[in-house]
Structures are given as structure tokens and as C-alpha cells.
Amino acid sequence: MATTTSTPASSSGARVRVQKFGTFLSNMVLPNIGAFIAWGLITALFIPTGWIALIGDNAFGYTLEEGYTYGFVGQLGGWEGTDSVGIVGPMITYLLPLLIGYTGGRMMYDDSTRGGVVGAIATMGAIAGASVPMFLGAMVMGPLGGWSMKKLDALWSHKIRPGFEMLVNNFSAGIWGAILAILGFVVAGPFVEQFSKLASNVVDTLVDNGLLPLTSIFIEPAKILFLNNAINQGILTPLGTTEALEEGKSILFLLEANPGPGLGLLLAFTFFGRGAAKASAPGAIIIQFIGGIHEIYFPYVLMKPKLVLAVIGGGMAGVATNVAFSSGLRSPASPGSIIAVWLSTPAGSFVGVTLSVVAATAVSFAIASFLLKLDRSTDEGDLAAATAQMEANKGKKSSVSGMLGGSAAAAGPVRSIVFACDAGMGSSAMGASVLRRKIQQAGHGDVTVVNKAISSLDDSYDLVVTHQDLTDRARQRTPSAMHVSVDNFMGSPRYDEIVEMLGTSSGTAVADEAPAAAAADVLSRDSIVLGGSARTRDDAIAEAGQLLVAAGAVDASYVEAMHEREKSVSTHMGNGLAIPHGTNEAKGAIRRSALSFVRYDQGIDWNGKQADFVVGIAGAGDDHLALLRSLAMVFADESQVARLRAATTADEVLAVLDGVTV
């Protein structure tokens, strides 16, 4: 949630796509960081150059001198000369990639264990088909397994005879998993192995020619724009882990995680900053350096963009120091806390890693101090606005922004919220209903929530909520408002963040509803179909549209406008509901407000999401909004959705919709 200026659609879209890709990769890796840490600790302790061997304790019988048994430590570490492979190699070869593959498959199958299992099976094929750790292979085969299993299950959904569900489900997962495992073995494993070797050669070339510090020119700004996950989780972590297996450490783990650049910047603000920035910097140091939450310093750079030179310089100094001392980490340091960095540092790299943090801090502090002292302007900078910009870059509320005074609430009290969509007759009305209900239940009676078409927006609202594909257009019409992007109108977690942002208040909820209307006023029994014949999204739009035409509510040209509307932004609302409707320009083809209701027992693939209910909308005025609000409440309640699934007559559908209070 943030107040932001409008940006060109192309650059903003590219940035968002990279952010999404990076977030997707990090969502596979970060839940399993505990396993990486466990592997790193075991490696640090039990390999021949680990801490126990360095200390030397013959009671464990691990001495490297010829003639001694390696004993317990050697067995765990899989030392050469023992009859054990240990647990270091198997963990990085099998455990870590399988965890990533399982997580990726589960993510792509709506958090289903079934998707995770097939993703892990597919990943196993890639593991067996390569001689390097298959982290990149897991990031490909895991999601592929979950996504493809979901698509296959949709083909025979609701077609399995009762009593055969378990048989079909188990064998389909087993058969498809086996096919994907073979595909991973034959294609993914060898391909990713060659890619890993090529990327490793590139890194070696940079190191050999003293060019590795230059990576900070890209990595440090990317961090501030939240674009670094794609590089860090997609390239640095997999390559670093492979290098750590071979060399016992990797410098790649420190290219992004070094806390020194941020520490130096915050120290400069502590001594030479002004106002809120100076006051908040000491507290931010604790969160950044000890807690490892680097995003706490991003607003300081966004407030004064030239300070990016300081963190770039600090990053380069840290990388150069690690190159000079040939130091690195055994495993990823996440979060980027000095504690996590030290815990991941092998014995021989402790001095180099520590000096790299010191060097990065010193250089960043020196550059930032010089730039702050050089800045003689009386403008101390707007830290609150910069924090809001940081949250806009991140795409969600920051967990640490409150201590900077830069949360969305800092921009002023929110009293008016508008939910905007392309036409203003469908998705915005339903999204506004869900959000309004949450705000009312939280007791914020002085907050109004309305819905409008983007074309009719003016810059008088405090907060604008839009589909993520429409946010840039909304910003152009409401530049001073805070903007929140959602991709699921019915159950977006952003709604809860908005309610949390509003804080505590009292009062009786305000009703911004249209006058209540019976469902039958805009949804006739003849416009309700409980067994739709369409099998594709476009056919479903046509089927819902033709019902509106048959009811005399719209001209035939309105159906084409429904297809045009779908090309710009999806009308899938989430929770199995799609509400196709015409463009704003097609309102002239509407004779009266009406809805059509079609249920598809086998589901429709709606841009990768399943739609079981399709509601066609024609809104001439506001008389259809009450029913849309009823629909929103129904589809936010699983028990009501179950009643719609079980309905056998049009009257039962109307009874469900009329029975919901909005």
C-alpha cells in the first residue's frame, strides 16, 4: 500500500514480472532454509576441514594421521577411507533438491500435498540424471509436476464413479510421476548440469579477472527494488551450494547477504542525517544488522537516490575483500544477519568474512556521509513517502516499516476507499462488498467503500483498490491516493492488510449499499442454467451472454463486448467464480440490468484457474449491485457455495442469493 507516482506501463510491467518470478523462486527456497542451515552446520562440523577436525580431539578417533581410525566423526562426514558416505553428500544431493521440488509442486497445485508428491517424484528424475546438485532442476521439475498434475486431474474431475476415487487418484499420480521422472532424467538433469557448468565458468572468469566486485553495481540496486530474488534464489544459491560442496565454501552466498553496506548507510544517517531519518536510523541498525531484515534501509536510499552509490561501493568493497582472502560461506545466510553470516562461515574464512563486513561498512559509511554532508538543501527528505514507495516496490506491506513512520497509515487517515475496475459494474462491486464487510466487522464506521469504473475516478479518494493489471491506469487518475493491487477479488490477503492499516476506531458501520433488491428482479429463472454445456472460457462467456440476450436485457453486440473485456483483464474472481461482462463503452447495448447464472459441474479453465460458476452481468444502473453483493457474500462462505453446487432448481439458486444479508 503506497502513494506512488505513475510509471510507464512497460517498465513497471517488466519490473513486476521479474519481482513475481523472483518471489516464486524464493517461495520454493525460503521455506526450506532450515534444511540448508542444518546441512551447513553438519558440513562445518564433520568434514575433514571442519571445526571438530580443526580443534582436534582424539577421543572421537577422527585424526587425519595415518594409522588412526576415523571413528564417529569420519563416519558422519563420509571421510575418504571410511566405509560410510556420511550425511553431508546425501543431504545436498537428495534432501535439499527434493524439498525444493516438493514445495514447488505443492505451490502450483493450490498448496496440495498431491502436487508436492508429484513434484518430488519429477525432481528425483533430474537428480538421478545429473552429477551436480539439482537445485535448478528442482525449481523446474517440481512446479512442472504440480502444475501438470493439476491439469490432468481437471480432465476427469467429477467423472470418476463413486468408490474408485482413491484408485484413480493414486495410480494417476504414480503413472504421471513416473513419466515426469523419466523426462527429468533424460532431459532436465543433463540440461541443467550443462547450464550450471556454464554459469560456474562465468563466475570463475569474473573471479580470475578481478571483476566479481562489479556485480554489486547490479545486485545492490536490485535489492532496493526487490528484484534480487530472481538472481539470488535462481542463480547464486544453486551455484553457491554446488561450489560449497566441492570447495567447502562459496563467495556467492555473500554477494547479496553481506549486512555491511546497509549498516554503513544507517550509521551515516545516525551521525549526519536530519529529522525522522536521523532519529530512526539507530533502531533500524538493530533490525538490519542483527535481525537481518535488509529492507529496513531501502527507504533511506529511496528518499535520497544518490545514496545508492554508497551501498554499491560498500558491496564492491565487501566482495573484493572476500576475493582477496578467498573466503566464503558454507551455506546461504538467511536472513542476512551478522549472526547468520558467522554461523555459516567455515573455520578458514572467519577472518576474511568478518573483514568483508567491516570493509563494506566502512566504505558505505564514508560515501554516504560525504553525500549527506554535501547535500546542503534544507529538505531533510520524506521518509514516510519513501517507505510507502518501498512497500509499493515490494507489492505488499513491510513488516518493519512501522518503526520508520512510513507505513501506509502515515500518509494520513483513510476515510474513503474506492474499488475500481474497467467497467465498474461487476468485479469492483463484488470486491468492494467483501472489503466493506471486513471493514464493518472491524468497527470502522467512518470509512466509506464504493466501487467505480476507472474512467470515472477523480483524485478525491484516500485509497484505491484495483486488479494488479489495472493499477497503473488508476494511478494516472488518482496520483495522490494510496494504491493496493489484488489478484483475487474474493479472498485477497490485501483486504486484511487494509483493515489492519485502518487501526482501531469505533462507531457504527456505514452502509454504502444500493437499496436491497430481490434476486428475481435482475436474475430470472430462465437465465439460470445448472448444467452448462461450454468447455472453454470463450464458450462459457458466449453461453452466459446469450442468456442475457434471450432475456431481452442486451443487444447481441454486447456478447462481443464481453469477449473484449476479458482480453484486457480477467473476470475470474477467485473461489471458483467468474463474472464476465461488457466493456464500459458497451453500456449503450444494455437495455436493462440483468444477470445470468451458469453452473459447470466439470469446471472451466479460466486463464489457468478453475471456474465452476459463471455469472454474466449487464448493468444499466445500480439495481444489479445488491445481487452482486449477495453473490460476494455467498462465495466468501463455503457452506453457501455448497448449497449452490447442490441446487437442482432455479428456485433453490434464487433462495440462496435472497437469503444472504449484505
Secondary structure, 3 states (H helix, E strand, C coil): CEECCCCCHHHHHHHHHHHHHHHHHHHHHHHHHHHHHHHHHHHHHHCCCCHHHHHCCHHHCCCCCCCCCCHHHHHHHCCCCCCCCCCHHHHHHHHHHHHHHHHHHHHHCCCCHHHHHHHHHHHHHHHHCCCCCCHHHHHHHHHHHHHHHHHHHHHCCCCCCCCCHHHHHHHHHHHHHHHHHHHHHHHHHHHHHHHHHHHHHHHHHHHHCCCHHHHHHHHHHHHHCCCHHHHHHHHHHHHHHHHHHHHCCEHHHHHHHCCHHHHHHHHHHHHHCCHHHHHHHHHHHHHHHHCCCHHHHHHHHHHCHHHHHHHHHHHHHHHHHHHHHCCCECCCCCCCCHHHHHHCCCHHHHHHHHHHHHHHHHHHHHHHHHHHHHCCCCCCCCHHHHHHHHHHHHCCCCCCHHHHCCCHHHHCCCCEEEEEECCCCCHHHHHHHHHHHHHHHCCCCCCEEEEEEHHHCCCCCCEEEEECCCHHHHHHHCCCCEEEEECCCCCCHHHHHHHHHHCCCCCCCCCCCCCCCCHHHCCCHHHEECCCCCCCHHHHHHHHHHHHHHCCCECCHHHHHHHHHHHHCCCEEECCEECCECCHHHHHHECCCEEEEEEEEEEEEECCEEEEEEEEEECCCCCCHHHHHHHHHHHCCHHHHHHHHHCCCHHHHHHHHHCCCC
